[in-house]
Protein backbone atom coordinates (compact mmCIF):
# COMPACT_ATOMS: atom_id res chain seq x y z
CA UNK A 1 0.00 0.00 0.00
CA UNK A 2 1.30 3.43 -0.95
CA UNK A 3 -0.30 6.71 0.06
CA UNK A 4 0.20 10.17 -1.31
CA UNK A 5 -0.73 13.47 0.36
CA UNK A 6 -1.95 16.52 -1.51
CA UNK A 7 0.91 18.66 -0.19
CA UNK A 8 4.33 17.95 1.36
CA UNK A 9 3.44 19.95 4.45
CA UNK A 10 0.97 17.25 5.51
CA UNK A 11 1.77 14.06 7.38
CA UNK A 12 -0.36 10.97 6.83
CA UNK A 13 -1.40 9.03 9.90
CA UNK A 14 -3.29 5.79 9.45
CA UNK A 15 -4.68 2.67 11.10
CA UNK A 16 -5.19 -0.87 9.81
CA UNK A 17 -7.50 -2.05 12.61
CA UNK A 18 -10.52 0.07 11.75
CA UNK A 19 -9.87 2.67 14.47
CA UNK A 20 -10.05 6.39 13.74
CA UNK A 21 -6.61 7.83 12.88
CA UNK A 22 -5.20 10.19 15.47
CA UNK A 23 -1.97 11.86 16.50
CA UNK A 24 -0.74 8.61 18.03
CA UNK A 25 -1.59 6.52 14.95
CA UNK A 26 1.14 5.20 12.65
CA UNK A 27 2.97 7.83 10.64
CA UNK A 28 3.11 6.90 6.98
CA UNK A 29 6.75 6.91 5.82
CA UNK A 30 6.70 4.57 2.84
CA UNK A 31 4.98 1.56 1.24
CA UNK A 32 3.25 -0.76 3.70
CA UNK A 33 2.70 -4.49 3.24
CA UNK A 34 -0.95 -5.38 3.71
CA UNK A 35 -2.02 -8.67 5.33
CA UNK A 36 -3.95 -11.32 3.44
CA UNK A 37 -7.01 -10.65 5.55
CA UNK A 38 -10.09 -8.45 5.61
CA UNK A 39 -9.15 -5.11 7.14
CA UNK A 40 -10.29 -1.49 7.06
CA UNK A 41 -7.66 1.15 6.31
CA UNK A 42 -8.34 4.63 7.67
CA UNK A 43 -6.11 7.67 7.15
CA UNK A 44 -6.08 11.43 7.60
CA UNK A 45 -3.74 14.37 7.04
CA UNK A 46 -2.04 16.08 9.96
CA UNK A 47 0.23 19.05 10.59
CA UNK A 48 1.89 18.48 13.91
CA UNK A 49 -0.80 17.43 16.38
CA UNK A 50 -3.66 18.98 14.40
CA UNK A 51 -5.82 16.93 12.05
CA UNK A 52 -6.16 18.94 8.85
CA UNK A 53 -8.44 16.78 6.72
CA UNK A 54 -11.46 14.62 6.72
CA UNK A 55 -10.89 10.90 7.07
CA UNK A 56 -10.24 8.52 4.17
CA UNK A 57 -11.41 4.93 4.59
CA UNK A 58 -11.54 1.81 2.44
CA UNK A 59 -11.82 -1.92 2.94
CA UNK A 60 -9.13 -4.35 1.86
CA UNK A 61 -10.24 -7.93 1.24
CA UNK A 62 -6.77 -9.40 1.53
CA UNK A 63 -6.26 -9.00 -2.19
CA UNK A 64 -8.35 -12.06 -3.03
CA UNK A 65 -10.41 -10.97 -6.03
CA UNK A 66 -12.25 -14.30 -6.12
CA UNK A 67 -14.32 -13.08 -3.19
CA UNK A 68 -15.90 -10.47 -5.46
CA UNK A 69 -17.13 -12.93 -8.11
CA UNK A 70 -20.78 -12.36 -8.94
CA UNK A 71 -21.30 -15.99 -9.94
CA UNK A 72 -19.52 -19.28 -9.19
CA UNK A 73 -20.35 -22.36 -11.26
CA UNK A 74 -18.85 -25.85 -11.50
CA UNK A 75 -19.04 -28.77 -13.89
CA UNK A 76 -19.15 -31.17 -10.93
CA UNK A 77 -20.00 -30.83 -7.25
CA UNK A 78 -21.87 -27.65 -8.03
CA UNK A 79 -23.63 -27.56 -4.66
CA UNK A 80 -20.31 -26.94 -2.91
CA UNK A 81 -18.59 -24.83 -5.61
CA UNK A 82 -18.74 -21.57 -3.68
CA UNK A 83 -16.79 -23.18 -0.81
CA UNK A 84 -13.61 -22.91 -2.89
CA UNK A 85 -13.84 -19.13 -3.09
CA UNK A 86 -15.23 -18.16 0.32
CA UNK A 87 -11.84 -17.40 1.88
CA UNK A 88 -12.33 -20.22 4.40
CA UNK A 89 -9.78 -23.04 4.20
CA UNK A 90 -11.96 -25.36 6.27
CA UNK A 91 -14.69 -25.55 3.60
CA UNK A 92 -14.19 -27.44 0.34
CA UNK A 93 -15.48 -27.95 -3.18
CA UNK A 94 -15.59 -31.70 -3.74
CA UNK A 95 -16.50 -34.29 -6.38
CA UNK A 96 -15.79 -37.92 -7.16
CA UNK A 97 -14.64 -40.26 -9.91
CA UNK A 98 -18.00 -40.02 -11.65
CA UNK A 99 -17.14 -36.44 -12.69
CA UNK A 100 -15.94 -35.81 -16.23
CA UNK A 101 -12.29 -34.74 -16.47
CA UNK A 102 -11.31 -31.98 -16.30
CA UNK A 103 -13.66 -30.69 -13.63
CA UNK A 104 -14.01 -26.93 -13.86
CA UNK A 105 -14.79 -24.10 -11.46
CA UNK A 106 -15.69 -20.84 -13.21
CA UNK A 107 -15.79 -17.39 -11.63
CA UNK A 108 -17.77 -14.66 -13.36
CA UNK A 109 -17.33 -10.99 -12.47
CA UNK A 110 -19.83 -8.19 -13.03
CA UNK A 111 -16.97 -5.88 -14.02
CA UNK A 112 -13.59 -6.79 -15.57
CA UNK A 113 -10.86 -7.65 -13.05
CA UNK A 114 -7.10 -7.41 -13.52
CA UNK A 115 -4.86 -10.00 -11.88
CA UNK A 116 -1.41 -11.58 -12.20
CA UNK A 117 -1.38 -14.19 -9.44
CA UNK A 118 -3.36 -17.31 -8.56
CA UNK A 119 -3.36 -19.72 -5.65
CA UNK A 120 -4.86 -23.19 -5.33
CA UNK A 121 -5.10 -25.19 -2.11
CA UNK A 122 -6.17 -28.82 -2.29
CA UNK A 123 -6.94 -31.23 0.52
CA UNK A 124 -5.42 -34.69 0.98
CA UNK A 125 -7.70 -37.02 2.90
CA UNK A 126 -5.93 -40.10 4.27
CA UNK A 127 -3.49 -40.18 1.35
CA UNK A 128 -6.31 -41.60 -0.72
CA UNK A 129 -8.59 -38.72 -1.78
CA UNK A 130 -6.91 -35.70 -3.35
CA UNK A 131 -6.56 -33.59 -6.52
CA UNK A 132 -3.48 -34.44 -8.60
CA UNK A 133 -3.09 -31.62 -11.10
CA UNK A 134 -4.68 -28.23 -11.83
CA UNK A 135 -4.60 -25.39 -14.35
CA UNK A 136 -5.84 -21.79 -14.34
CA UNK A 137 -7.43 -20.14 -17.39
CA UNK A 138 -8.93 -16.78 -18.24
CA UNK A 139 -11.54 -15.81 -20.78
CA UNK A 140 -9.90 -13.77 -23.55
CA UNK A 141 -12.45 -11.09 -24.37
CA UNK A 142 -10.92 -10.37 -27.79
CA UNK A 143 -10.66 -13.93 -29.10
CA UNK A 144 -13.70 -15.10 -27.12
CA UNK A 145 -11.89 -18.22 -25.99
CA UNK A 146 -10.27 -19.69 -22.89
CA UNK A 147 -6.51 -19.21 -22.53
CA UNK A 148 -4.35 -21.13 -20.07
CA UNK A 149 -2.32 -18.97 -17.70
CA UNK A 150 -0.54 -21.59 -15.61
CA UNK A 151 -0.62 -25.25 -14.61
CA UNK A 152 0.67 -27.50 -11.85
CA UNK A 153 1.02 -31.12 -13.01
CA UNK A 154 1.95 -32.44 -9.56
CA UNK A 155 -0.16 -30.97 -6.77
CA UNK A 156 0.58 -33.95 -4.53
CA UNK A 157 1.99 -34.04 -1.83
CA UNK A 158 2.14 -30.30 -0.98
CA UNK A 159 -1.47 -29.78 -2.03
CA UNK A 160 -0.92 -26.15 -2.95
CA UNK A 161 0.25 -24.17 -5.94
CA UNK A 162 1.09 -20.49 -6.35
CA UNK A 163 1.27 -18.96 -9.82
CA UNK A 164 2.64 -15.67 -11.15
CA UNK A 165 2.09 -14.54 -14.73
CA UNK A 166 1.68 -11.44 -16.89
CA UNK A 167 -1.35 -9.45 -15.84
CA UNK A 168 -4.62 -10.05 -17.64
CA UNK A 169 -8.00 -8.36 -17.53
CA UNK A 170 -11.14 -10.43 -17.90
CA UNK A 171 -14.67 -11.11 -16.70
CA UNK A 172 -14.20 -14.86 -16.24
CA UNK A 173 -11.55 -17.04 -14.61
CA UNK A 174 -11.52 -20.82 -14.57
CA UNK A 175 -9.84 -23.45 -12.42
CA UNK A 176 -9.48 -26.83 -14.10
CA UNK A 177 -8.83 -29.89 -11.96
CA UNK A 178 -7.17 -32.12 -14.54
CA UNK A 179 -6.85 -35.30 -12.56
CA UNK A 180 -7.58 -36.61 -9.06
CA UNK A 181 -7.28 -39.68 -6.85
CA UNK A 182 -10.71 -41.21 -6.14
CA UNK A 183 -12.21 -37.95 -4.92
CA UNK A 184 -11.07 -34.35 -5.20
CA UNK A 185 -11.33 -31.57 -2.64
CA UNK A 186 -10.33 -27.95 -3.29
CA UNK A 187 -10.25 -25.73 -0.21
CA UNK A 188 -9.23 -22.45 -1.83
CA UNK A 189 -8.98 -20.90 -5.27
CA UNK A 190 -7.76 -17.30 -5.13
CA UNK A 191 -6.68 -14.72 -7.68
CA UNK A 192 -4.96 -11.45 -6.89
CA UNK A 193 -3.17 -8.48 -8.40
CA UNK A 194 0.33 -7.82 -7.14
CA UNK A 195 -0.11 -4.07 -7.61
CA UNK A 196 -3.51 -3.88 -5.93
CA UNK A 197 -3.72 -1.13 -3.38
CA UNK A 198 -0.39 0.23 -4.61
CA UNK A 199 -1.49 3.86 -4.49
CA UNK A 200 -4.05 5.56 -2.32
CA UNK A 201 -4.34 9.15 -3.43
CA UNK A 202 -5.26 11.38 -0.53
CA UNK A 203 -5.53 14.50 -2.68
CA UNK A 204 -9.25 14.61 -1.97
CA UNK A 205 -8.45 15.02 1.71
CA UNK A 206 -6.99 18.47 1.18
CA UNK A 207 -10.25 20.05 2.36
CA UNK A 208 -9.39 21.43 5.78
CA UNK A 209 -11.56 20.63 8.76
CA UNK A 210 -13.57 23.47 10.19
C-alpha positions as CSV (number, residue, x, y, z in Angstrom):
1,X,0.0,0.0,0.0
2,X,1.3,3.4,-0.9
3,X,-0.3,6.7,0.1
4,X,0.2,10.2,-1.3
5,X,-0.7,13.5,0.4
6,X,-2.0,16.5,-1.5
7,X,0.9,18.7,-0.2
8,X,4.3,18.0,1.4
9,X,3.4,20.0,4.5
10,X,1.0,17.3,5.5
11,X,1.8,14.1,7.4
12,X,-0.4,11.0,6.8
13,X,-1.4,9.0,9.9
14,X,-3.3,5.8,9.5
15,X,-4.7,2.7,11.1
16,X,-5.2,-0.9,9.8
17,X,-7.5,-2.0,12.6
18,X,-10.5,0.1,11.7
19,X,-9.9,2.7,14.5
20,X,-10.1,6.4,13.7
21,X,-6.6,7.8,12.9
22,X,-5.2,10.2,15.5
23,X,-2.0,11.9,16.5
24,X,-0.7,8.6,18.0
25,X,-1.6,6.5,15.0
26,X,1.1,5.2,12.7
27,X,3.0,7.8,10.6
28,X,3.1,6.9,7.0
29,X,6.7,6.9,5.8
30,X,6.7,4.6,2.8
31,X,5.0,1.6,1.2
32,X,3.2,-0.8,3.7
33,X,2.7,-4.5,3.2
34,X,-0.9,-5.4,3.7
35,X,-2.0,-8.7,5.3
36,X,-3.9,-11.3,3.4
37,X,-7.0,-10.7,5.6
38,X,-10.1,-8.4,5.6
39,X,-9.2,-5.1,7.1
40,X,-10.3,-1.5,7.1
41,X,-7.7,1.2,6.3
42,X,-8.3,4.6,7.7
43,X,-6.1,7.7,7.2
44,X,-6.1,11.4,7.6
45,X,-3.7,14.4,7.0
46,X,-2.0,16.1,10.0
47,X,0.2,19.1,10.6
48,X,1.9,18.5,13.9
49,X,-0.8,17.4,16.4
50,X,-3.7,19.0,14.4
51,X,-5.8,16.9,12.0
52,X,-6.2,18.9,8.9
53,X,-8.4,16.8,6.7
54,X,-11.5,14.6,6.7
55,X,-10.9,10.9,7.1
56,X,-10.2,8.5,4.2
57,X,-11.4,4.9,4.6
58,X,-11.5,1.8,2.4
59,X,-11.8,-1.9,2.9
60,X,-9.1,-4.3,1.9
61,X,-10.2,-7.9,1.2
62,X,-6.8,-9.4,1.5
63,X,-6.3,-9.0,-2.2
64,X,-8.4,-12.1,-3.0
65,X,-10.4,-11.0,-6.0
66,X,-12.2,-14.3,-6.1
67,X,-14.3,-13.1,-3.2
68,X,-15.9,-10.5,-5.5
69,X,-17.1,-12.9,-8.1
70,X,-20.8,-12.4,-8.9
71,X,-21.3,-16.0,-9.9
72,X,-19.5,-19.3,-9.2
73,X,-20.4,-22.4,-11.3
74,X,-18.9,-25.8,-11.5
75,X,-19.0,-28.8,-13.9
76,X,-19.1,-31.2,-10.9
77,X,-20.0,-30.8,-7.2
78,X,-21.9,-27.6,-8.0
79,X,-23.6,-27.6,-4.7
80,X,-20.3,-26.9,-2.9
81,X,-18.6,-24.8,-5.6
82,X,-18.7,-21.6,-3.7
83,X,-16.8,-23.2,-0.8
84,X,-13.6,-22.9,-2.9
85,X,-13.8,-19.1,-3.1
86,X,-15.2,-18.2,0.3
87,X,-11.8,-17.4,1.9
88,X,-12.3,-20.2,4.4
89,X,-9.8,-23.0,4.2
90,X,-12.0,-25.4,6.3
91,X,-14.7,-25.6,3.6
92,X,-14.2,-27.4,0.3
93,X,-15.5,-28.0,-3.2
94,X,-15.6,-31.7,-3.7
95,X,-16.5,-34.3,-6.4
96,X,-15.8,-37.9,-7.2
97,X,-14.6,-40.3,-9.9
98,X,-18.0,-40.0,-11.6
99,X,-17.1,-36.4,-12.7
100,X,-15.9,-35.8,-16.2
101,X,-12.3,-34.7,-16.5
102,X,-11.3,-32.0,-16.3
103,X,-13.7,-30.7,-13.6
104,X,-14.0,-26.9,-13.9
105,X,-14.8,-24.1,-11.5
106,X,-15.7,-20.8,-13.2
107,X,-15.8,-17.4,-11.6
108,X,-17.8,-14.7,-13.4
109,X,-17.3,-11.0,-12.5
110,X,-19.8,-8.2,-13.0
111,X,-17.0,-5.9,-14.0
112,X,-13.6,-6.8,-15.6
113,X,-10.9,-7.6,-13.1
114,X,-7.1,-7.4,-13.5
115,X,-4.9,-10.0,-11.9
116,X,-1.4,-11.6,-12.2
117,X,-1.4,-14.2,-9.4
118,X,-3.4,-17.3,-8.6
119,X,-3.4,-19.7,-5.7
120,X,-4.9,-23.2,-5.3
121,X,-5.1,-25.2,-2.1
122,X,-6.2,-28.8,-2.3
123,X,-6.9,-31.2,0.5
124,X,-5.4,-34.7,1.0
125,X,-7.7,-37.0,2.9
126,X,-5.9,-40.1,4.3
127,X,-3.5,-40.2,1.3
128,X,-6.3,-41.6,-0.7
129,X,-8.6,-38.7,-1.8
130,X,-6.9,-35.7,-3.4
131,X,-6.6,-33.6,-6.5
132,X,-3.5,-34.4,-8.6
133,X,-3.1,-31.6,-11.1
134,X,-4.7,-28.2,-11.8
135,X,-4.6,-25.4,-14.4
136,X,-5.8,-21.8,-14.3
137,X,-7.4,-20.1,-17.4
138,X,-8.9,-16.8,-18.2
139,X,-11.5,-15.8,-20.8
140,X,-9.9,-13.8,-23.5
141,X,-12.4,-11.1,-24.4
142,X,-10.9,-10.4,-27.8
143,X,-10.7,-13.9,-29.1
144,X,-13.7,-15.1,-27.1
145,X,-11.9,-18.2,-26.0
146,X,-10.3,-19.7,-22.9
147,X,-6.5,-19.2,-22.5
148,X,-4.3,-21.1,-20.1
149,X,-2.3,-19.0,-17.7
150,X,-0.5,-21.6,-15.6
151,X,-0.6,-25.3,-14.6
152,X,0.7,-27.5,-11.9
153,X,1.0,-31.1,-13.0
154,X,2.0,-32.4,-9.6
155,X,-0.2,-31.0,-6.8
156,X,0.6,-33.9,-4.5
157,X,2.0,-34.0,-1.8
158,X,2.1,-30.3,-1.0
159,X,-1.5,-29.8,-2.0
160,X,-0.9,-26.1,-2.9
161,X,0.3,-24.2,-5.9
162,X,1.1,-20.5,-6.4
163,X,1.3,-19.0,-9.8
164,X,2.6,-15.7,-11.1
165,X,2.1,-14.5,-14.7
166,X,1.7,-11.4,-16.9
167,X,-1.3,-9.4,-15.8
168,X,-4.6,-10.1,-17.6
169,X,-8.0,-8.4,-17.5
170,X,-11.1,-10.4,-17.9
171,X,-14.7,-11.1,-16.7
172,X,-14.2,-14.9,-16.2
173,X,-11.5,-17.0,-14.6
174,X,-11.5,-20.8,-14.6
175,X,-9.8,-23.5,-12.4
176,X,-9.5,-26.8,-14.1
177,X,-8.8,-29.9,-12.0
178,X,-7.2,-32.1,-14.5
179,X,-6.8,-35.3,-12.6
180,X,-7.6,-36.6,-9.1
181,X,-7.3,-39.7,-6.8
182,X,-10.7,-41.2,-6.1
183,X,-12.2,-38.0,-4.9
184,X,-11.1,-34.3,-5.2
185,X,-11.3,-31.6,-2.6
186,X,-10.3,-28.0,-3.3
187,X,-10.3,-25.7,-0.2
188,X,-9.2,-22.5,-1.8
189,X,-9.0,-20.9,-5.3
190,X,-7.8,-17.3,-5.1
191,X,-6.7,-14.7,-7.7
192,X,-5.0,-11.4,-6.9
193,X,-3.2,-8.5,-8.4
194,X,0.3,-7.8,-7.1
195,X,-0.1,-4.1,-7.6
196,X,-3.5,-3.9,-5.9
197,X,-3.7,-1.1,-3.4
198,X,-0.4,0.2,-4.6
199,X,-1.5,3.9,-4.5
200,X,-4.0,5.6,-2.3
201,X,-4.3,9.2,-3.4
202,X,-5.3,11.4,-0.5
203,X,-5.5,14.5,-2.7
204,X,-9.3,14.6,-2.0
205,X,-8.5,15.0,1.7
206,X,-7.0,18.5,1.2
207,X,-10.2,20.0,2.4
208,X,-9.4,21.4,5.8
209,X,-11.6,20.6,8.8
210,X,-13.6,23.5,10.2
